[in-house]
Amino acid sequence: MDKWLSDYGVTLGVGGLMLFMVFIVWDLARRSDAGRFGTFVLFLALAMGILGFLIKGAITYLMEHGGI
């Protein structure tokens, strides 16, 4: 159980926080009357952070399985 939690707990926890951040950014854009472009910029910044987390996971996988 401890190994599973240490292997997947952070990934699942950060994934859940990312979903919560999507809601927060959507609510922020709506309450601030950001408009289409402002909402796009907010979600673009969030998407870059999510993409960085996914790339980190892919690099970690490749390094652990001898791909690099």
NULUM-868055 format. One record per atom (N, C-alpha, C, O): residue in three letters; atom name; x negated, y negated, z. Coordinates in pm, 1 decimal. Layout:
<pts>
<"Ala","CA",<X,Y,Z>> ...
</pts>
This chain:
<pts>
<"Met","N",<-82.2,119.9,0.0>> <"Met","CA",<0.0,0.0,0.0>> <"Met","C",<-86.6,-126.2,0.0>> <"Met","O",<-56.3,-222.6,-70.3>> <"Asp","N",<-194.0,-125.2,78.9>> <"Asp","CA",<-280.0,-242.7,84.7>> <"Asp","C",<-347.7,-269.5,-48.9>> <"Asp","O",<-361.3,-384.9,-89.4>> <"Lys","N",<-390.6,-163.2,-118.2>> <"Lys","CA",<-455.6,-180.9,-247.8>> <"Lys","C",<-357.3,-238.0,-349.4>> <"Lys","O",<-391.3,-328.3,-425.8>> <"Trp","N",<-234.5,-184.5,-349.6>> <"Trp","CA",<-134.1,-234.7,-443.7>> <"Trp","C",<-105.4,-381.6,-416.4>> <"Trp","O",<-96.0,-462.3,-509.0>> <"Leu","N",<-91.5,-415.6,-288.9>> <"Leu","CA",<-61.1,-553.7,-253.0>> <"Leu","C",<-175.1,-646.8,-292.1>> <"Leu","O",<-151.1,-757.4,-340.6>> <"Ser","N",<-297.7,-603.3,-271.4>> <"Ser","CA",<-410.1,-689.4,-308.0>> <"Ser","C",<-427.7,-698.1,-459.0>> <"Ser","O",<-472.2,-801.1,-509.7>> <"Asp","N",<-393.7,-592.0,-531.9>> <"Asp","CA",<-407.7,-594.8,-677.4>> <"Asp","C",<-296.6,-674.9,-744.8>> <"Asp","O",<-322.9,-752.9,-836.3>> <"Tyr","N",<-173.6,-656.0,-700.4>> <"Tyr","CA",<-59.2,-714.5,-771.0>> <"Tyr","C",<13.1,-823.4,-693.3>> <"Tyr","O",<92.5,-897.5,-751.2>> <"Gly","N",<-12.3,-834.6,-565.6>> <"Gly","CA",<57.9,-933.2,-484.9>> <"Gly","C",<33.0,-1075.8,-528.7>> <"Gly","O",<126.2,-1155.7,-537.8>> <"Val","N",<-92.0,-1108.0,-555.9>> <"Val","CA",<-124.9,-1243.8,-598.8>> <"Val","C",<-62.7,-1272.4,-734.9>> <"Val","O",<-7.8,-1380.4,-756.5>> <"Thr","N",<-70.8,-1177.5,-825.7>> <"Thr","CA",<-14.2,-1197.7,-959.3>> <"Thr","C",<136.5,-1218.7,-951.7>> <"Thr","O",<189.9,-1310.1,-1014.5>> <"Leu","N",<204.7,-1134.9,-875.4>> <"Leu","CA",<349.6,-1150.1,-862.5>> <"Leu","C",<385.1,-1277.8,-787.1>> <"Leu","O",<481.5,-1345.8,-822.2>> <"Gly","N",<308.5,-1310.4,-684.7>> <"Gly","CA",<334.3,-1432.4,-609.0>> <"Gly","C",<314.7,-1557.5,-692.3>> <"Gly","O",<397.3,-1648.8,-688.2>> <"Val","N",<206.3,-1562.5,-767.6>> <"Val","CA",<180.8,-1678.5,-853.1>> <"Val","C",<284.1,-1684.5,-965.3>> <"Val","O",<327.0,-1793.1,-1004.2>> <"Gly","N",<324.3,-1568.6,-1017.5>> <"Gly","CA",<429.6,-1567.1,-1119.2>> <"Gly","C",<560.1,-1623.9,-1066.0>> <"Gly","O",<628.1,-1699.7,-1135.2>> <"Gly","N",<594.9,-1587.7,-944.2>> <"Gly","CA",<715.1,-1643.4,-882.3>> <"Gly","C",<703.8,-1792.9,-860.5>> <"Gly","O",<800.2,-1866.7,-881.2>> <"Leu","N",<586.3,-1837.9,-818.8>> <"Leu","CA",<566.1,-1981.6,-801.1>> <"Leu","C",<573.3,-2056.0,-934.2>> <"Leu","O",<620.6,-2169.6,-939.3>> <"Met","N",<526.9,-1992.9,-1041.6>> <"Met","CA",<535.6,-2056.2,-1173.3>> <"Met","C",<680.9,-2074.5,-1215.1>> <"Met","O",<717.7,-2178.8,-1269.2>> <"Leu","N",<763.5,-1973.1,-1190.0>> <"Leu","CA",<906.2,-1987.4,-1220.5>> <"Leu","C",<968.3,-2100.3,-1138.3>> <"Leu","O",<1050.5,-2176.5,-1189.1>> <"Phe","N",<929.3,-2110.6,-1013.2>> <"Phe","CA",<979.1,-2218.9,-928.9>> <"Phe","C",<930.6,-2354.1,-980.8>> <"Phe","O",<1005.1,-2452.0,-976.3>> <"Met","N",<806.1,-2360.8,-1030.1>> <"Met","CA",<753.3,-2485.9,-1084.9>> <"Met","C",<828.6,-2528.0,-1210.5>> <"Met","O",<844.9,-2647.4,-1235.4>> <"Val","N",<875.4,-2430.6,-1290.7>> <"Val","CA",<956.2,-2464.7,-1408.4>> <"Val","C",<1082.3,-2537.8,-1362.9>> <"Val","O",<1119.5,-2639.9,-1420.7>> <"Phe","N",<1147.8,-2485.5,-1259.6>> <"Phe","CA",<1266.4,-2552.7,-1207.0>> <"Phe","C",<1232.5,-2691.7,-1154.4>> <"Phe","O",<1306.8,-2786.7,-1178.7>> <"Ile","N",<1121.6,-2704.6,-1082.9>> <"Ile","CA",<1082.8,-2834.0,-1026.8>> <"Ile","C",<1056.8,-2935.2,-1138.0>> <"Ile","O",<1101.5,-3049.5,-1128.9>> <"Val","N",<984.9,-2894.5,-1242.7>> <"Val","CA",<953.9,-2986.1,-1353.1>> <"Val","C",<1081.3,-3024.9,-1426.7>> <"Val","O",<1098.0,-3141.0,-1464.2>> <"Trp","N",<1170.8,-2929.9,-1447.7>> <"Trp","CA",<1297.9,-2960.6,-1513.9>> <"Trp","C",<1377.2,-3061.5,-1431.3>> <"Trp","O",<1431.9,-3157.4,-1485.9>> <"Asp","N",<1383.7,-3040.3,-1300.3>> <"Asp","CA",<1456.7,-3131.4,-1212.6>> <"Asp","C",<1390.7,-3269.1,-1210.1>> <"Asp","O",<1459.7,-3371.1,-1209.5>> <"Leu","N",<1258.1,-3272.3,-1208.7>> <"Leu","CA",<1185.4,-3398.9,-1211.1>> <"Leu","C",<1214.6,-3475.9,-1339.5>> <"Leu","O",<1238.4,-3596.6,-1335.9>> <"Ala","N",<1212.7,-3406.5,-1452.3>> <"Ala","CA",<1240.0,-3471.8,-1580.3>> <"Ala","C",<1383.2,-3524.5,-1584.8>> <"Ala","O",<1408.1,-3633.3,-1636.8>> <"Arg","N",<1476.1,-3448.3,-1531.0>> <"Arg","CA",<1616.5,-3489.5,-1533.5>> <"Arg","C",<1639.3,-3610.0,-1442.4>> <"Arg","O",<1706.4,-3705.3,-1481.8>> <"Arg","N",<1584.6,-3606.8,-1322.2>> <"Arg","CA",<1607.8,-3715.6,-1226.2>> <"Arg","C",<1536.9,-3845.0,-1264.6>> <"Arg","O",<1583.6,-3953.6,-1230.3>> <"Ser","N",<1425.2,-3834.5,-1335.1>> <"Ser","CA",<1349.6,-3954.8,-1370.3>> <"Ser","C",<1387.8,-4009.8,-1507.0>> <"Ser","O",<1328.8,-4107.3,-1553.4>> <"Asp","N",<1486.1,-3948.0,-1571.8>> <"Asp","CA",<1526.5,-3989.6,-1707.0>> <"Asp","C",<1405.8,-3996.7,-1799.7>> <"Asp","O",<1382.9,-4097.6,-1866.4>> <"Ala","N",<1329.6,-3889.0,-1802.7>> <"Ala","CA",<1205.5,-3886.1,-1879.5>> <"Ala","C",<1229.6,-3886.2,-2030.1>> <"Ala","O",<1140.0,-3924.0,-2105.6>> <"Gly","N",<1344.4,-3846.4,-2074.6>> <"Gly","CA",<1369.6,-3838.6,-2217.5>> <"Gly","C",<1308.1,-3712.2,-2275.2>> <"Gly","O",<1246.8,-3632.3,-2204.4>> <"Arg","N",<1326.2,-3696.4,-2405.1>> <"Arg","CA",<1275.4,-3574.6,-2469.3>> <"Arg","C",<1123.5,-3567.8,-2469.4>> <"Arg","O",<1065.5,-3463.8,-2438.3>> <"Phe","N",<1058.9,-3679.0,-2504.3>> <"Phe","CA",<913.4,-3677.7,-2511.5>> <"Phe","C",<851.4,-3660.4,-2372.8>> <"Phe","O",<756.6,-3583.5,-2356.6>> <"Gly","N",<903.5,-3730.2,-2274.4>> <"Gly","CA",<851.3,-3717.0,-2138.5>> <"Gly","C",<869.0,-3576.4,-2084.0>> <"Gly","O",<779.8,-3522.7,-2018.3>> <"Thr","N",<985.4,-3516.6,-2111.7>> <"Thr","CA",<1009.5,-3379.0,-2069.0>> <"Thr","C",<913.5,-3284.7,-2139.4>> <"Thr","O",<861.9,-3191.0,-2078.5>> <"Phe","N",<889.4,-3309.1,-2268.0>> <"Phe","CA",<794.7,-3227.3,-2343.3>> <"Phe","C",<655.0,-3235.3,-2282.6>> <"Phe","O",<587.4,-3133.5,-2268.4>> <"Val","N",<612.0,-3355.3,-2247.1>> <"Val","CA",<478.8,-3373.1,-2189.1>> <"Val","C",<469.0,-3302.1,-2054.1>> <"Val","O",<367.7,-3238.6,-2024.9>> <"Leu","N",<572.8,-3312.2,-1972.4>> <"Leu","CA",<572.3,-3244.4,-1842.6>> <"Leu","C",<562.1,-3093.4,-1859.6>> <"Leu","O",<482.6,-3028.1,-1792.1>> <"Phe","N",<642.8,-3038.0,-1950.1>> <"Phe","CA",<638.8,-2893.7,-1971.0>> <"Phe","C",<510.8,-2849.9,-2041.5>> <"Phe","O",<464.3,-2737.9,-2020.1>> <"Leu","N",<453.4,-2935.5,-2124.6>> <"Leu","CA",<325.5,-2903.2,-2188.5>> <"Leu","C",<215.4,-2890.4,-2083.5>> <"Leu","O",<133.6,-2798.7,-2090.0>> <"Ala","N",<213.2,-2981.6,-1987.4>> <"Ala","CA",<113.3,-2973.2,-1880.1>> <"Ala","C",<132.7,-2846.4,-1797.6>> <"Ala","O",<35.2,-2780.9,-1760.8>> <"Leu","N",<257.2,-2811.6,-1768.4>> <"Leu","CA",<284.4,-2689.0,-1694.0>> <"Leu","C",<244.4,-2566.7,-1776.0>> <"Leu","O",<188.5,-2471.4,-1721.7>> <"Ala","N",<272.5,-2568.7,-1905.5>> <"Ala","CA",<238.0,-2455.6,-1992.1>> <"Ala","C",<86.8,-2436.0,-2000.5>> <"Ala","O",<39.7,-2322.5,-2007.7>> <"Met","N",<10.3,-2545.1,-1999.7>> <"Met","CA",<-135.6,-2531.0,-2003.5>> <"Met","C",<-186.6,-2463.7,-1876.7>> <"Met","O",<-279.7,-2383.5,-1882.8>> <"Gly","N",<-127.6,-2494.8,-1763.2>> <"Gly","CA",<-166.2,-2428.3,-1639.0>> <"Gly","C",<-131.9,-2280.7,-1640.7>> <"Gly","O",<-211.4,-2197.5,-1596.9>> <"Ile","N",<-13.5,-2247.7,-1691.2>> <"Ile","CA",<27.9,-2107.5,-1701.2>> <"Ile","C",<-61.8,-2033.1,-1798.7>> <"Ile","O",<-100.7,-1919.1,-1772.9>> <"Leu","N",<-95.0,-2096.5,-1910.4>> <"Leu","CA",<-183.3,-2034.1,-2008.6>> <"Leu","C",<-321.1,-2007.0,-1948.2>> <"Leu","O",<-380.7,-1902.5,-1974.3>> <"Gly","N",<-371.2,-2099.0,-1869.1>> <"Gly","CA",<-499.2,-2077.1,-1802.1>> <"Gly","C",<-494.8,-1957.2,-1709.0>> <"Gly","O",<-590.7,-1880.3,-1702.1>> <"Phe","N",<-384.3,-1940.4,-1637.2>> <"Phe","CA",<-369.5,-1825.3,-1547.9>> <"Phe","C",<-364.0,-1695.4,-1628.0>> <"Phe","O",<-422.9,-1595.3,-1587.1>> <"Leu","N",<-293.9,-1695.9,-1741.7>> <"Leu","CA",<-285.9,-1576.1,-1825.3>> <"Leu","C",<-421.4,-1541.7,-1887.2>> <"Leu","O",<-457.8,-1424.4,-1895.1>> <"Ile","N",<-495.7,-1642.8,-1930.7>> <"Ile","CA",<-628.7,-1619.3,-1987.3>> <"Ile","C",<-721.6,-1562.6,-1880.8>> <"Ile","O",<-801.4,-1473.4,-1909.5>> <"Lys","N",<-712.1,-1613.4,-1758.3>> <"Lys","CA",<-791.9,-1559.5,-1647.9>> <"Lys","C",<-761.8,-1411.5,-1627.6>> <"Lys","O",<-853.5,-1331.7,-1608.0>> <"Gly","N",<-635.4,-1374.7,-1632.2>> <"Gly","CA",<-597.1,-1234.2,-1617.9>> <"Gly","C",<-651.7,-1148.2,-1730.0>> <"Gly","O",<-697.6,-1036.5,-1706.2>> <"Ala","N",<-647.0,-1199.7,-1852.9>> <"Ala","CA",<-698.0,-1124.1,-1967.0>> <"Ala","C",<-849.6,-1106.6,-1957.9>> <"Ala","O",<-900.9,-998.1,-1985.3>> <"Ile","N",<-920.7,-1210.8,-1920.1>> <"Ile","CA",<-1066.3,-1202.0,-1906.8>> <"Ile","C",<-1103.9,-1105.0,-1795.6>> <"Ile","O",<-1197.1,-1026.1,-1810.7>> <"Thr","N",<-1031.9,-1110.6,-1684.5>> <"Thr","CA",<-1057.8,-1017.9,-1574.3>> <"Thr","C",<-1036.3,-874.1,-1619.2>> <"Thr","O",<-1117.0,-786.5,-1587.9>> <"Tyr","N",<-928.8,-849.4,-1692.0>> <"Tyr","CA",<-900.0,-714.5,-1741.7>> <"Tyr","C",<-1011.5,-665.7,-1834.0>> <"Tyr","O",<-1058.1,-552.4,-1821.4>> <"Leu","N",<-1053.7,-751.1,-1926.1>> <"Leu","CA",<-1158.9,-712.2,-2019.9>> <"Leu","C",<-1291.1,-685.2,-1948.4>> <"Leu","O",<-1362.9,-591.7,-1983.9>> <"Met","N",<-1323.2,-765.6,-1849.3>> <"Met","CA",<-1449.1,-744.8,-1777.6>> <"Met","C",<-1445.7,-617.6,-1693.4>> <"Met","O",<-1547.2,-548.8,-1682.0>> <"Glu","N",<-1331.4,-585.3,-1634.7>> <"Glu","CA",<-1321.6,-465.2,-1551.9>> <"Glu","C",<-1319.1,-337.3,-1634.4>> <"Glu","O",<-1358.6,-231.4,-1585.7>> <"His","N",<-1273.2,-346.1,-1758.0>> <"His","CA",<-1262.0,-226.9,-1841.3>> <"His","C",<-1369.4,-220.2,-1949.5>> <"His","O",<-1354.6,-145.8,-2046.4>> <"Gly","N",<-1474.7,-295.1,-1934.7>> <"Gly","CA",<-1589.5,-286.3,-2024.0>> <"Gly","C",<-1568.9,-347.1,-2160.8>> <"Gly","O",<-1641.4,-312.5,-2254.1>> <"Gly","N",<-1473.5,-435.5,-2176.3>> <"Gly","CA",<-1449.0,-497.6,-2305.8>> <"Gly","C",<-1548.0,-607.3,-2338.1>> <"Gly","O",<-1567.2,-641.4,-2454.8>> <"Ile","N",<-1611.0,-663.0,-2236.4>> <"Ile","CA",<-1707.3,-771.6,-2258.9>> <"Ile","C",<-1841.4,-726.7,-2206.0>> <"Ile","O",<-1938.9,-801.4,-2213.7>> 
</pts>
